[in-house]
Amino acid sequence: MPINHFKLLAAALAFAVVLTGCASQPNAMPNERYDLGALSTQPANTNAAPMPPVKVLAVSAPRSLEADSFVYRLSYVDAQRTGTYSNSHWTMPPAQLLTQRLRDALAARGPILSGADPVRAVPMLDVELTNFEQDFDAPQQSHGLVAVRATITQQGRVVAQRSFSASAPAPTADAPGGARALAAASDDVIAQLASWLAAQPLTAGR
């Protein structure tokens, strides 16, 4: 067998062993469920002008993030492949977790409406979740990565659009550590988004 074939086989076996380790943790209870935890409280900026009412739509996501699966990526083995923990899940799909987190954070800065509210003239924030995963740089080193694309529209006109991303180190190389890292990265992205939203020339509408 050619040497290159031996290398490919060894890499494939190593990848399979690591995937098995991530999928079934010996110290983890079956069917562990995680959320983003309590929203961290931050001191209000007394110099910031209050935002007008904003309609925050439910965060959308690609099909791979529509379930409650806990996604990880072993970048040090194959950066183009992802896996999911077999015994660890989110309490709800990541997009729903982020929707709650985003609305709670923005509510401290002004009135927040949902997509079900009949008011139409107010600014509308549409957020798409593009990445939400635990990325392993090494067997014992990982970080949480969150990325979104946000669009503000009002009365059918696009006011602004921007992408945001953030990463946070995981304290442990497992699902509990990944959950804490993703919560921190989510809060970072939301803080970036909130500052950007507050800087836009929004009007209250009628």
C-alpha positions as CSV (number, residue, x, y, z in Angstrom):
1,M,0.0,0.0,0.0
2,P,1.5,3.4,-0.9
3,I,2.7,5.6,1.9
4,N,0.0,8.3,1.2
5,H,-2.7,5.6,1.7
6,F,-1.2,4.8,5.1
7,K,-1.3,8.5,6.1
8,L,-5.0,8.8,5.0
9,L,-6.0,5.7,6.8
10,A,-4.2,6.8,10.0
11,A,-5.9,10.2,9.8
12,A,-9.3,8.7,9.3
13,L,-8.8,6.3,12.3
14,A,-7.7,9.2,14.5
15,F,-10.7,11.3,13.4
16,A,-13.0,8.4,14.2
17,V,-11.5,7.9,17.7
18,V,-11.8,11.6,18.5
19,L,-15.4,11.7,17.3
20,T,-16.3,8.8,19.5
21,G,-14.7,10.5,22.5
22,C,-16.7,13.7,21.9
23,A,-20.0,11.9,21.2
24,S,-19.9,9.8,24.4
25,Q,-18.3,11.4,27.4
26,P,-17.7,8.9,30.2
27,N,-18.4,11.4,33.0
28,A,-21.5,12.9,31.3
29,M,-25.1,12.0,32.3
30,P,-27.3,10.9,29.4
31,N,-29.5,13.6,27.8
32,E,-27.9,16.6,29.4
33,R,-29.6,19.8,28.4
34,Y,-28.0,23.3,28.2
35,D,-29.2,26.8,27.8
36,L,-27.4,30.2,27.8
37,G,-27.8,30.8,31.5
38,A,-28.8,34.0,33.1
39,L,-28.3,37.2,31.1
40,S,-25.3,39.0,32.6
41,T,-26.3,42.4,34.0
42,Q,-24.4,45.4,32.7
43,P,-24.6,49.0,34.0
44,A,-26.8,51.2,31.9
45,N,-25.3,53.9,29.9
46,T,-26.9,57.0,31.2
47,N,-25.6,59.1,28.3
48,A,-27.2,56.9,25.7
49,A,-30.5,58.1,24.2
50,P,-33.3,55.7,24.5
51,M,-34.1,53.7,21.4
52,P,-37.5,53.9,19.7
53,P,-39.7,50.8,19.7
54,V,-38.1,48.1,17.6
55,K,-39.7,44.9,16.3
56,V,-37.3,42.0,16.8
57,L,-38.2,39.1,14.6
58,A,-37.5,35.5,15.7
59,V,-33.9,34.7,14.8
60,S,-33.6,32.5,11.7
61,A,-31.1,29.8,11.1
62,P,-29.9,27.2,8.5
63,R,-31.4,23.7,8.7
64,S,-28.3,22.5,10.5
65,L,-29.1,24.8,13.5
66,E,-32.9,24.2,13.5
67,A,-32.7,21.3,15.9
68,D,-31.5,21.1,19.5
69,S,-28.3,19.4,18.6
70,F,-25.0,20.5,20.2
71,V,-22.6,21.0,17.3
72,Y,-18.8,20.8,17.5
73,R,-16.0,21.0,15.0
74,L,-12.6,19.3,15.3
75,S,-10.6,21.8,13.4
76,Y,-7.3,20.3,14.3
77,V,-8.4,17.1,12.5
78,D,-10.7,18.2,9.6
79,A,-11.9,21.8,9.6
80,Q,-14.7,20.9,7.1
81,R,-16.5,18.3,9.2
82,T,-18.8,18.8,12.1
83,G,-20.3,16.4,14.6
84,T,-22.9,16.5,17.4
85,Y,-22.7,15.3,21.0
86,S,-24.9,12.2,21.4
87,N,-25.7,12.8,25.1
88,S,-25.8,16.6,25.2
89,H,-28.4,18.9,23.7
90,W,-29.7,22.4,24.0
91,T,-33.0,23.0,25.7
92,M,-34.3,24.4,22.4
93,P,-32.8,25.2,19.0
94,P,-29.9,27.7,19.2
95,A,-31.9,30.3,17.1
96,Q,-34.7,30.2,19.7
97,L,-32.2,30.6,22.6
98,L,-30.6,33.6,20.8
99,T,-34.0,35.1,20.1
100,Q,-34.9,35.2,23.8
101,R,-31.4,36.4,24.7
102,L,-31.5,39.2,22.2
103,R,-35.0,40.5,23.1
104,D,-34.1,40.4,26.8
105,A,-30.9,42.4,26.2
106,L,-32.5,45.0,24.0
107,A,-35.5,45.5,26.3
108,A,-33.2,47.3,28.7
109,R,-32.7,50.0,26.0
110,G,-36.2,50.5,24.7
111,P,-39.6,48.9,23.9
112,I,-39.3,45.6,22.1
113,L,-42.0,44.2,19.9
114,S,-42.3,40.7,18.4
115,G,-43.2,39.6,14.9
116,A,-46.8,39.0,16.2
117,D,-47.4,42.6,17.1
118,P,-49.5,44.4,14.5
119,V,-47.5,47.6,14.5
120,R,-45.9,48.0,11.1
121,A,-44.2,51.4,10.9
122,V,-41.6,50.8,13.6
123,P,-38.0,49.7,12.7
124,M,-37.7,45.9,12.3
125,L,-34.6,43.9,13.2
126,D,-34.1,40.6,11.3
127,V,-31.2,38.4,12.5
128,E,-29.9,35.3,10.9
129,L,-27.8,32.9,12.9
130,T,-25.0,31.6,10.6
131,N,-22.7,29.9,13.1
132,F,-23.2,28.4,16.6
133,E,-20.7,25.7,17.4
134,Q,-17.9,24.6,19.7
135,D,-14.6,24.6,17.7
136,F,-11.7,22.4,18.9
137,D,-8.3,23.8,18.1
138,A,-6.6,20.8,19.9
139,P,-7.9,17.8,21.8
140,Q,-8.0,19.8,25.1
141,Q,-8.5,23.3,23.7
142,S,-11.8,24.7,22.2
143,H,-13.8,27.8,21.9
144,G,-17.4,28.8,21.3
145,L,-18.1,30.6,18.0
146,V,-21.2,32.6,17.2
147,A,-21.9,34.5,14.0
148,V,-25.0,36.4,12.8
149,R,-26.1,38.6,10.0
150,A,-28.5,41.5,11.0
151,T,-30.7,43.6,8.8
152,I,-32.7,46.6,9.9
153,T,-35.7,47.6,7.7
154,Q,-38.4,50.3,8.1
155,Q,-41.5,50.7,6.0
156,G,-40.1,48.3,3.4
157,R,-36.7,50.0,3.1
158,V,-33.4,48.5,4.2
159,V,-31.8,50.9,6.7
160,A,-28.6,49.0,7.5
161,Q,-27.1,45.5,7.3
162,R,-24.1,44.0,9.0
163,S,-22.5,40.7,10.1
164,F,-21.2,40.1,13.7
165,S,-19.2,37.3,15.2
166,A,-17.5,36.5,18.5
167,S,-15.6,33.7,20.1
168,A,-14.9,32.8,23.7
169,P,-12.6,30.1,25.2
170,A,-14.1,27.1,26.7
171,P,-13.0,26.4,30.3
172,T,-13.2,22.6,29.7
173,A,-12.9,20.6,26.5
174,D,-16.4,19.1,26.7
175,A,-20.1,20.0,26.3
176,P,-20.4,21.9,29.6
177,G,-17.3,24.0,28.7
178,G,-18.7,24.5,25.2
179,A,-22.0,25.7,26.6
180,R,-20.4,28.3,28.8
181,A,-18.2,29.5,25.9
182,L,-21.2,29.8,23.6
183,A,-23.1,31.7,26.2
184,A,-20.2,34.2,26.5
185,A,-19.8,34.5,22.7
186,S,-23.6,35.0,22.3
187,D,-23.5,37.9,24.8
188,D,-20.6,39.4,23.0
189,V,-22.4,39.3,19.6
190,I,-25.6,40.7,21.2
191,A,-23.6,43.6,22.8
192,Q,-22.1,44.4,19.4
193,L,-25.4,44.2,17.7
194,A,-27.1,46.4,20.4
195,S,-24.5,49.1,20.0
196,W,-24.8,49.1,16.3
197,L,-28.6,49.2,16.5
198,A,-28.5,52.2,18.9
199,A,-26.3,54.1,16.5
200,Q,-28.7,53.8,13.6
201,P,-31.0,56.8,12.6
202,L,-34.2,55.0,13.6
203,T,-37.5,56.7,13.9
204,A,-40.4,55.7,16.1
205,G,-42.9,55.5,13.2
206,R,-46.6,56.0,13.3
